[in-house]
Amino acid sequence: MIATIETSPDYFGRKWHLVLQTKTTTKKMFLGQDVKVCQRLLGMTPKEVVEAIGDSNLGDPKTLQKLAGLILDHLKTHHLITPKKILTMEPWDLAVE
């Protein structure tokens, strides 16, 4: 399974989507605005997220994969939601808006 984050412009930041891709399917989950995802989903400041993934360049696909990995690890550890479970969820089920 390949996991990454897609971003799109928003009024006050960027909207994040978690994208999971298997051999047979692609699932795009809306997470919400960048700062809200950091604070509400991960319980971290944006600075702490950057420190955890080791890079702040969200234009780099490798950085976006690290960010997706951090989010997936957090979901699995703190919310008992596995990537396999995410594939069965609705696209808005992880939203923090």
Secondary structure, DSSP 8 states (H G I E B T S, - for coil): -EEEEEEEE-SSSEEEEEEEE-SS-EEEEEEEEHHHIIIIIS---HHHHHHHHT---TTSHHHHHHHHHHHHHHHHHHH---HHHHTTS-TTTT---
